[in-house]
Amino acid sequence: MMKYQRGIALSGLIFWSVVLIMISVLGLKVAPTFIEYQKILKDIKATAAKAGPDSTVADIRKSFDKFADIDALDFKSSQLDISKDGGRIVIEFAYEKRIPLFWNVSLLIDYKGSTAG
């Protein structure tokens, strides 16, 4: 009776280790940009909730800048698109984040957000 070997080959172990390390590095590079996006989204929602119906665009930008300072964001209020829809203030933003991976390879992520829904 023949017995079959069980286990993993060293080449398979090295291959899957490299794949796991690459995925981990990608996650560590993308996570901070996603956290920043979530903070911006939270801040525009808080700004829209705080703004009254008679608030000016300058008031809204100033309010957002205060939230952005608290969250230590590099994102500025000048990048916001502020409008009114049926008496309700709508704040939108869109920006690209380029994440260098290795050599001349980068990951480009388009972030967009709005208080409209």
Buried (B, 14 or more C-beta within 10 A) or exposed (E): EEEEEEEEEEEEEEEEEEEEEEEEEEEEEBEEBEEBBEBBBEBBBBBBEBBEEEBEBEBBBEBBBEBBEEBEBEBEBEEBEBEEEEEEBBBBBEBEBEBEEEEEEEEEEEBEBBBEE
